[in-house]
Amino acid sequence: MLGRDRDWWHNLVPYAVKTDRAMRPPASAATLYRQHIMKNENEADAPEASGNLKKRLHEHLKNEVYCKLGVSKIHGVGVFALRDFPKGTQPLRSMVTHKEKKFSRTELKDVPGSVRKHLSDFCLVEGGRVYVPQIGMNAVNLSVYLNHSKTPNLFFNAEDELEALYDVKRGDEMTIDYDISFGEEHVFGDEELAGDDD
């Protein structure tokens, strides 16, 4: 208990959630979503497959999570190191696929203009083709937020995995060289794809 300051958050949040004996901050959207999902789940006796997933998630958290999103001084949103890691580390390994599907601009004509603008900002457009992540646009692929630099600290290795070019310190912004990574014909912010923002 924080004594007389226990309700400090109440001055910041207009609609506090009241309980019988005390007041507590409202739950975050993520917490509320999780509570909604949990309504029909029973985690008491997880099957073996779920146990294996939990073990894999633990390994992922311990050995593969190196980065987060943040406000970039280069442009908009960027990717930043959560912790120090050495040259050769693959800091953006994921449990979801990074594969993409190719669409022509014509195939996307019936997609709302605001969504096409979003695709033009975040997806590779090359040779008239738009490369859309297989996981869709409502899931986070941190590599989409990597900003361009002519002195990058990441590159795509022979296995097409992003790898650190040198030792990285916590707080460093992660960058790639778009020209080397995507070739000279790469286009971001494609005006023909974006069209009118309806």
PyRosetta script that sets phi, psi and omega in degrees:
from pyrosetta import init, pose_from_sequence

init()
pose = pose_from_sequence("MLGRDRDWWHNLVPYAVKTDRAMRPPASAATLYRQHIMKNENEADAPEASGNLKKRLHEHLKNEVYCKLGVSKIHGVGVFALRDFPKGTQPLRSMVTHKEKKFSRTELKDVPGSVRKHLSDFCLVEGGRVYVPQIGMNAVNLSVYLNHSKTPNLFFNAEDELEALYDVKRGDEMTIDYDISFGEEHVFGDEELAGDDD")
pose.set_psi(1, 141.1)
pose.set_omega(1, -175.7)
pose.set_phi(2, -97.2)
pose.set_psi(2, 19.7)
pose.set_omega(2, 178.8)
pose.set_phi(3, 61.7)
pose.set_psi(3, -138.1)
pose.set_omega(3, -176.1)
pose.set_phi(4, -68.4)
pose.set_psi(4, -15.3)
pose.set_omega(4, 179.2)
pose.set_phi(5, -94.3)
pose.set_psi(5, 8.8)
pose.set_omega(5, -172.5)
pose.set_phi(6, -63.1)
pose.set_psi(6, -23.7)
pose.set_omega(6, -179.4)
pose.set_phi(7, -105.3)
pose.set_psi(7, 30.8)
pose.set_omega(7, -178.3)
pose.set_phi(8, -56.0)
pose.set_psi(8, -36.1)
pose.set_omega(8, -177.8)
pose.set_phi(9, -68.6)
pose.set_psi(9, -21.5)
pose.set_omega(9, -175.4)
pose.set_phi(10, -62.7)
pose.set_psi(10, -30.9)
pose.set_omega(10, 178.3)
pose.set_phi(11, -73.6)
pose.set_psi(11, -18.8)
pose.set_omega(11, -177.9)
pose.set_phi(12, -95.8)
pose.set_psi(12, -27.2)
pose.set_omega(12, -176.2)
pose.set_phi(13, -111.3)
pose.set_psi(13, 119.1)
pose.set_omega(13, -174.2)
pose.set_phi(14, -66.6)
pose.set_psi(14, -30.0)
pose.set_omega(14, -176.7)
pose.set_phi(15, -121.7)
pose.set_psi(15, 86.3)
pose.set_omega(15, 179.4)
pose.set_phi(16, -75.3)
pose.set_psi(16, 151.0)
pose.set_omega(16, 177.6)
pose.set_phi(17, -91.8)
pose.set_psi(17, 124.0)
pose.set_omega(17, -177.1)
pose.set_phi(18, -97.4)
pose.set_psi(18, 142.0)
pose.set_omega(18, 171.7)
pose.set_phi(19, -116.1)
pose.set_psi(19, -180.0)
pose.set_omega(19, -177.5)
pose.set_phi(20, -61.6)
pose.set_psi(20, -40.2)
pose.set_omega(20, -172.1)
pose.set_phi(21, -112.2)
pose.set_psi(21, -20.7)
pose.set_omega(21, -175.2)
pose.set_phi(22, -149.1)
pose.set_psi(22, 175.8)
pose.set_omega(22, 176.4)
pose.set_phi(23, -116.2)
pose.set_psi(23, 145.9)
pose.set_omega(23, 179.4)
pose.set_phi(24, -137.4)
pose.set_psi(24, 156.8)
pose.set_omega(24, -179.9)
pose.set_phi(25, -63.8)
pose.set_psi(25, 149.6)
pose.set_omega(25, 176.3)
pose.set_phi(26, -63.6)
pose.set_psi(26, 149.7)
pose.set_omega(26, 180.0)
pose.set_phi(27, -68.0)
pose.set_psi(27, 149.7)
pose.set_omega(27, 176.6)
pose.set_phi(28, -70.6)
pose.set_psi(28, 164.0)
pose.set_omega(28, 177.8)
pose.set_phi(29, -59.3)
pose.set_psi(29, -39.5)
pose.set_omega(29, -179.8)
pose.set_phi(30, -63.4)
pose.set_psi(30, -40.2)
pose.set_omega(30, 179.4)
pose.set_phi(31, -66.1)
pose.set_psi(31, -44.7)
pose.set_omega(31, 179.1)
pose.set_phi(32, -62.5)
pose.set_psi(32, -41.0)
pose.set_omega(32, 178.3)
pose.set_phi(33, -62.6)
pose.set_psi(33, -43.9)
pose.set_omega(33, 180.0)
pose.set_phi(34, -63.3)
pose.set_psi(34, -40.9)
pose.set_omega(34, 178.4)
pose.set_phi(35, -62.3)
pose.set_psi(35, -38.2)
pose.set_omega(35, 177.8)
pose.set_phi(36, -62.8)
pose.set_psi(36, -46.1)
pose.set_omega(36, -179.7)
pose.set_phi(37, -64.4)
pose.set_psi(37, -37.5)
pose.set_omega(37, -174.9)
pose.set_phi(38, -71.8)
pose.set_psi(38, -15.9)
pose.set_omega(38, -176.2)
pose.set_phi(39, -54.1)
pose.set_psi(39, -38.8)
pose.set_omega(39, -176.3)
pose.set_phi(40, -107.5)
pose.set_psi(40, 17.7)
pose.set_omega(40, 179.2)
pose.set_phi(41, -110.8)
pose.set_psi(41, 148.2)
pose.set_omega(41, 175.0)
pose.set_phi(42, -126.6)
pose.set_psi(42, 106.9)
pose.set_omega(42, -175.9)
pose.set_phi(43, -94.6)
pose.set_psi(43, 4.6)
pose.set_omega(43, -175.5)
pose.set_phi(44, -60.5)
pose.set_psi(44, -47.7)
pose.set_omega(44, -178.4)
pose.set_phi(45, -125.5)
pose.set_psi(45, 80.1)
pose.set_omega(45, -178.2)
pose.set_phi(46, -67.5)
pose.set_psi(46, 136.5)
pose.set_omega(46, 177.3)
pose.set_phi(47, -65.4)
pose.set_psi(47, 168.2)
pose.set_omega(47, -176.2)
pose.set_phi(48, -57.6)
pose.set_psi(48, -39.3)
pose.set_omega(48, -179.1)
pose.set_phi(49, -61.0)
pose.set_psi(49, -41.9)
pose.set_omega(49, 178.2)
pose.set_phi(50, -66.2)
pose.set_psi(50, -35.8)
pose.set_omega(50, 176.8)
pose.set_phi(51, -62.1)
pose.set_psi(51, -41.1)
pose.set_omega(51, 177.6)
pose.set_phi(52, -65.1)
pose.set_psi(52, -38.5)
pose.set_omega(52, 178.3)
pose.set_phi(53, -64.7)
pose.set_psi(53, -42.1)
pose.set_omega(53, 179.2)
pose.set_phi(54, -61.4)
pose.set_psi(54, -41.9)
pose.set_omega(54, 178.3)
pose.set_phi(55, -63.8)
pose.set_psi(55, -42.0)
pose.set_omega(55, 179.5)
pose.set_phi(56, -65.2)
pose.set_psi(56, -40.4)
pose.set_omega(56, 177.9)
pose.set_phi(57, -63.0)
pose.set_psi(57, -40.4)
pose.set_omega(57, 179.0)
pose.set_phi(58, -61.5)
pose.set_psi(58, -44.5)
pose.set_omega(58, 177.8)
pose.set_phi(59, -62.7)
pose.set_psi(59, -40.5)
pose.set_omega(59, 178.6)
pose.set_phi(60, -60.6)
pose.set_psi(60, -47.9)
pose.set_omega(60, -179.6)
pose.set_phi(61, -63.1)
pose.set_psi(61, -37.8)
pose.set_omega(61, -176.3)
pose.set_phi(62, -77.3)
pose.set_psi(62, -38.5)
pose.set_omega(62, -168.5)
pose.set_phi(63, -117.5)
pose.set_psi(63, -8.0)
pose.set_omega(63, -173.5)
pose.set_phi(64, -127.4)
pose.set_psi(64, -9.8)
pose.set_omega(64, -179.2)
pose.set_phi(65, -92.6)
pose.set_psi(65, 110.1)
pose.set_omega(65, -176.7)
pose.set_phi(66, -123.2)
pose.set_psi(66, -14.7)
pose.set_omega(66, -169.4)
pose.set_phi(67, -135.0)
pose.set_psi(67, 163.4)
pose.set_omega(67, 176.1)
pose.set_phi(68, -146.3)
pose.set_psi(68, 168.7)
pose.set_omega(68, 175.1)
pose.set_phi(69, -87.8)
pose.set_psi(69, 151.2)
pose.set_omega(69, 177.7)
pose.set_phi(70, -161.8)
pose.set_psi(70, 175.6)
pose.set_omega(70, 179.0)
pose.set_phi(71, -77.7)
pose.set_psi(71, 125.0)
pose.set_omega(71, -175.0)
pose.set_phi(72, -96.9)
pose.set_psi(72, 141.9)
pose.set_omega(72, 172.2)
pose.set_phi(73, -80.2)
pose.set_psi(73, -14.7)
pose.set_omega(73, 178.8)
pose.set_phi(74, -80.8)
pose.set_psi(74, -54.1)
pose.set_omega(74, -179.4)
pose.set_phi(75, -170.2)
pose.set_psi(75, 121.5)
pose.set_omega(75, 171.3)
pose.set_phi(76, 52.9)
pose.set_psi(76, -121.0)
pose.set_omega(76, 179.8)
pose.set_phi(77, -98.6)
pose.set_psi(77, 141.2)
pose.set_omega(77, 179.2)
pose.set_phi(78, -135.1)
pose.set_psi(78, 178.2)
pose.set_omega(78, 179.6)
pose.set_phi(79, -108.5)
pose.set_psi(79, 131.7)
pose.set_omega(79, -175.0)
pose.set_phi(80, -128.2)
pose.set_psi(80, 147.6)
pose.set_omega(80, 179.8)
pose.set_phi(81, -71.8)
pose.set_psi(81, 128.4)
pose.set_omega(81, 175.4)
pose.set_phi(82, -80.5)
pose.set_psi(82, -23.5)
pose.set_omega(82, -177.0)
pose.set_phi(83, -155.0)
pose.set_psi(83, 165.1)
pose.set_omega(83, 176.6)
pose.set_phi(84, -66.7)
pose.set_psi(84, 145.2)
pose.set_omega(84, 171.4)
pose.set_phi(85, -153.5)
pose.set_psi(85, 151.7)
pose.set_omega(85, -172.9)
pose.set_phi(86, -85.2)
pose.set_psi(86, 164.5)
pose.set_omega(86, 172.7)
pose.set_phi(87, -50.9)
pose.set_psi(87, 140.1)
pose.set_omega(87, 178.7)
pose.set_phi(88, 94.3)
pose.set_psi(88, -12.9)
pose.set_omega(88, 177.8)
pose.set_phi(89, -68.0)
pose.set_psi(89, 145.3)
pose.set_omega(89, 173.8)
pose.set_phi(90, -105.6)
pose.set_psi(90, 89.3)
pose.set_omega(90, -167.0)
pose.set_phi(91, -78.3)
pose.set_psi(91, -8.5)
pose.set_omega(91, -176.6)
pose.set_phi(92, -118.5)
pose.set_psi(92, 27.3)
pose.set_omega(92, 175.2)
pose.set_phi(93, -63.0)
pose.set_psi(93, 141.9)
pose.set_omega(93, -173.5)
pose.set_phi(94, -134.2)
pose.set_psi(94, 159.5)
pose.set_omega(94, 175.6)
pose.set_phi(95, -88.2)
pose.set_psi(95, -2.6)
pose.set_omega(95, 175.3)
pose.set_phi(96, -114.8)
pose.set_psi(96, 158.7)
pose.set_omega(96, -177.2)
pose.set_phi(97, -70.0)
pose.set_psi(97, 146.9)
pose.set_omega(97, 172.9)
pose.set_phi(98, -102.1)
pose.set_psi(98, 7.5)
pose.set_omega(98, -178.2)
pose.set_phi(99, -68.0)
pose.set_psi(99, 157.2)
pose.set_omega(99, -177.4)
pose.set_phi(100, -128.7)
pose.set_psi(100, 159.9)
pose.set_omega(100, 173.8)
pose.set_phi(101, -115.6)
pose.set_psi(101, 139.0)
pose.set_omega(101, -179.8)
pose.set_phi(102, -88.0)
pose.set_psi(102, 134.8)
pose.set_omega(102, 173.7)
pose.set_phi(103, -126.9)
pose.set_psi(103, 146.5)
pose.set_omega(103, 169.7)
pose.set_phi(104, -84.2)
pose.set_psi(104, 160.8)
pose.set_omega(104, 176.8)
pose.set_phi(105, -60.5)
pose.set_psi(105, -36.6)
pose.set_omega(105, -179.8)
pose.set_phi(106, -61.5)
pose.set_psi(106, -41.2)
pose.set_omega(106, 179.8)
pose.set_phi(107, -63.4)
pose.set_psi(107, -23.9)
pose.set_omega(107, -176.9)
pose.set_phi(108, -99.7)
pose.set_psi(108, 6.5)
pose.set_omega(108, -176.8)
pose.set_phi(109, -61.5)
pose.set_psi(109, -29.8)
pose.set_omega(109, -178.2)
pose.set_phi(110, -87.4)
pose.set_psi(110, 1.0)
pose.set_omega(110, 176.4)
pose.set_phi(111, -80.5)
pose.set_psi(111, 138.3)
pose.set_omega(111, -179.9)
pose.set_phi(112, -51.0)
pose.set_psi(112, 143.1)
pose.set_omega(112, -177.2)
pose.set_phi(113, -56.6)
pose.set_psi(113, -38.5)
pose.set_omega(113, -179.4)
pose.set_phi(114, -65.4)
pose.set_psi(114, -33.5)
pose.set_omega(114, 178.0)
pose.set_phi(115, -73.6)
pose.set_psi(115, -39.5)
pose.set_omega(115, 176.4)
pose.set_phi(116, -61.7)
pose.set_psi(116, -38.7)
pose.set_omega(116, 176.9)
pose.set_phi(117, -62.4)
pose.set_psi(117, -41.5)
pose.set_omega(117, 177.7)
pose.set_phi(118, -61.0)
pose.set_psi(118, -43.5)
pose.set_omega(118, 177.9)
pose.set_phi(119, -62.1)
pose.set_psi(119, -41.3)
pose.set_omega(119, -178.5)
pose.set_phi(120, -66.8)
pose.set_psi(120, -27.6)
pose.set_omega(120, 179.4)
pose.set_phi(121, -79.8)
pose.set_psi(121, -33.2)
pose.set_omega(121, -170.0)
pose.set_phi(122, -114.4)
pose.set_psi(122, -12.2)
pose.set_omega(122, -177.0)
pose.set_phi(123, -110.2)
pose.set_psi(123, 154.7)
pose.set_omega(123, 174.7)
pose.set_phi(124, -74.6)
pose.set_psi(124, 130.7)
pose.set_omega(124, 174.5)
pose.set_phi(125, -120.1)
pose.set_psi(125, 118.4)
pose.set_omega(125, -173.1)
pose.set_phi(126, -147.4)
pose.set_psi(126, 131.8)
pose.set_omega(126, 178.5)
pose.set_phi(127, 58.6)
pose.set_psi(127, 33.3)
pose.set_omega(127, 179.9)
pose.set_phi(128, 78.3)
pose.set_psi(128, 4.8)
pose.set_omega(128, -179.8)
pose.set_phi(129, -110.8)
pose.set_psi(129, 143.1)
pose.set_omega(129, 179.3)
pose.set_phi(130, -109.1)
pose.set_psi(130, 124.3)
pose.set_omega(130, -176.8)
pose.set_phi(131, -97.2)
pose.set_psi(131, 105.0)
pose.set_omega(131, -175.1)
pose.set_phi(132, -101.7)
pose.set_psi(132, 130.1)
pose.set_omega(132, 179.7)
pose.set_phi(133, -56.7)
pose.set_psi(133, 137.8)
pose.set_omega(133, 179.0)
pose.set_phi(134, -63.7)
pose.set_psi(134, -23.8)
pose.set_omega(134, 179.8)
pose.set_phi(135, -80.7)
pose.set_psi(135, 0.2)
pose.set_omega(135, 179.7)
pose.set_phi(136, 82.7)
pose.set_psi(136, -172.3)
pose.set_omega(136, -175.3)
pose.set_phi(137, -106.0)
pose.set_psi(137, 5.4)
pose.set_omega(137, 177.7)
pose.set_phi(138, -103.9)
pose.set_psi(138, 4.8)
pose.set_omega(138, 175.0)
pose.set_phi(139, -114.9)
pose.set_psi(139, 157.2)
pose.set_omega(139, -174.2)
pose.set_phi(140, -99.6)
pose.set_psi(140, 121.9)
pose.set_omega(140, 169.7)
pose.set_phi(141, -113.0)
pose.set_psi(141, 104.1)
pose.set_omega(141, -172.8)
pose.set_phi(142, -56.2)
pose.set_psi(142, -31.5)
pose.set_omega(142, -175.8)
pose.set_phi(143, -63.3)
pose.set_psi(143, -23.7)
pose.set_omega(143, 177.6)
pose.set_phi(144, -62.5)
pose.set_psi(144, -25.3)
pose.set_omega(144, -175.9)
pose.set_phi(145, -95.1)
pose.set_psi(145, 5.6)
pose.set_omega(145, 177.6)
pose.set_phi(146, -68.4)
pose.set_psi(146, 127.6)
pose.set_omega(146, 178.1)
pose.set_phi(147, -87.0)
pose.set_psi(147, 162.8)
pose.set_omega(147, -177.5)
pose.set_phi(148, -84.3)
pose.set_psi(148, 141.4)
pose.set_omega(148, 172.9)
pose.set_phi(149, -151.9)
pose.set_psi(149, 145.3)
pose.set_omega(149, 174.0)
pose.set_phi(150, -83.3)
pose.set_psi(150, -5.3)
pose.set_omega(150, 172.3)
pose.set_phi(151, -126.1)
pose.set_psi(151, 66.2)
pose.set_omega(151, -173.2)
pose.set_phi(152, -73.3)
pose.set_psi(152, 162.4)
pose.set_omega(152, 173.5)
pose.set_phi(153, -111.5)
pose.set_psi(153, 0.2)
pose.set_omega(153, 175.1)
pose.set_phi(154, -128.2)
pose.set_psi(154, 154.9)
pose.set_omega(154, 173.6)
pose.set_phi(155, -149.5)
pose.set_psi(155, 160.7)
pose.set_omega(155, 175.1)
pose.set_phi(156, -85.7)
pose.set_psi(156, 120.0)
pose.set_omega(156, -179.9)
pose.set_phi(157, -81.4)
pose.set_psi(157, -174.2)
pose.set_omega(157, -176.4)
pose.set_phi(158, -62.3)
pose.set_psi(158, -24.7)
pose.set_omega(158, 178.8)
pose.set_phi(159, -91.9)
pose.set_psi(159, 9.8)
pose.set_omega(159, -180.0)
pose.set_phi(160, 64.3)
pose.set_psi(160, 27.4)
pose.set_omega(160, 174.6)
pose.set_phi(161, -103.0)
pose.set_psi(161, 143.7)
pose.set_omega(161, 176.9)
pose.set_phi(162, -74.7)
pose.set_psi(162, 129.1)
pose.set_omega(162, -173.7)
pose.set_phi(163, -132.5)
pose.set_psi(163, 144.7)
pose.set_omega(163, -179.4)
pose.set_phi(164, -73.0)
pose.set_psi(164, 130.8)
pose.set_omega(164, 178.6)
pose.set_phi(165, -77.0)
pose.set_psi(165, -25.6)
pose.set_omega(165, 179.4)
pose.set_phi(166, -157.8)
pose.set_psi(166, 176.7)
pose.set_omega(166, -179.1)
pose.set_phi(167, -60.9)
pose.set_psi(167, 138.5)
pose.set_omega(167, -177.1)
pose.set_phi(168, -117.6)
pose.set_psi(168, 139.0)
pose.set_omega(168, 178.6)
pose.set_phi(169, -101.2)
pose.set_psi(169, 149.3)
pose.set_omega(169, 176.6)
pose.set_phi(170, -53.1)
pose.set_psi(170, 132.4)
pose.set_omega(170, -179.9)
pose.set_phi(171, 95.6)
pose.set_psi(171, -15.8)
pose.set_omega(171, 177.8)
pose.set_phi(172, -63.9)
pose.set_psi(172, 141.4)
pose.set_omega(172, 172.6)
pose.set_phi(173, -82.5)
pose.set_psi(173, 134.0)
pose.set_omega(173, 179.7)
pose.set_phi(174, -86.8)
pose.set_psi(174, 133.6)
pose.set_omega(174, -177.6)
pose.set_phi(175, -138.4)
pose.set_psi(175, 160.2)
pose.set_omega(175, 171.3)
pose.set_phi(176, -131.8)
pose.set_psi(176, 162.7)
pose.set_omega(176, 174.6)
pose.set_phi(177, -92.0)
pose.set_psi(177, 107.6)
pose.set_omega(177, -177.6)
pose.set_phi(178, -58.0)
pose.set_psi(178, -39.3)
pose.set_omega(178, -175.6)
pose.set_phi(179, -62.5)
pose.set_psi(179, -41.8)
pose.set_omega(179, 178.6)
pose.set_phi(180, -75.6)
pose.set_psi(180, -41.3)
pose.set_omega(180, -175.1)
pose.set_phi(181, -69.7)
pose.set_psi(181, -38.5)
pose.set_omega(181, -172.3)
pose.set_phi(182, -116.0)
pose.set_psi(182, -4.3)
pose.set_omega(182, -178.5)
pose.set_phi(183, 85.3)
pose.set_psi(183, 166.3)
pose.set_omega(183, -173.3)
pose.set_phi(184, -69.4)
pose.set_psi(184, -19.0)
pose.set_omega(184, -175.6)
pose.set_phi(185, -92.7)
pose.set_psi(185, 6.1)
pose.set_omega(185, -177.8)
pose.set_phi(186, -64.7)
pose.set_psi(186, 147.0)
pose.set_omega(186, 179.8)
pose.set_phi(187, -135.1)
pose.set_psi(187, 129.2)
pose.set_omega(187, 171.8)
pose.set_phi(188, -121.9)
pose.set_psi(188, 143.3)
pose.set_omega(188, -175.7)
pose.set_phi(189, 73.2)
pose.set_psi(189, 47.8)
pose.set_omega(189, -176.8)
pose.set_phi(190, -68.6)
pose.set_psi(190, 115.0)
pose.set_omega(190, -174.8)
pose.set_phi(191, -68.3)
pose.set_psi(191, -37.2)
pose.set_omega(191, -179.4)
pose.set_phi(192, -66.1)
pose.set_psi(192, -39.5)
pose.set_omega(192, 177.9)
pose.set_phi(193, -67.9)
pose.set_psi(193, -46.6)
pose.set_omega(193, -174.6)
pose.set_phi(194, -62.7)
pose.set_psi(194, -46.1)
pose.set_omega(194, -179.2)
pose.set_phi(195, 56.2)
pose.set_psi(195, -146.3)
pose.set_omega(195, 179.4)
pose.set_phi(196, -80.3)
pose.set_psi(196, 136.3)
pose.set_omega(196, 179.4)
pose.set_phi(197, -85.5)
pose.set_psi(197, 85.5)
pose.set_omega(197, -177.2)
pose.set_phi(198, -93.4)
pose.dump_pdb("model.pdb")
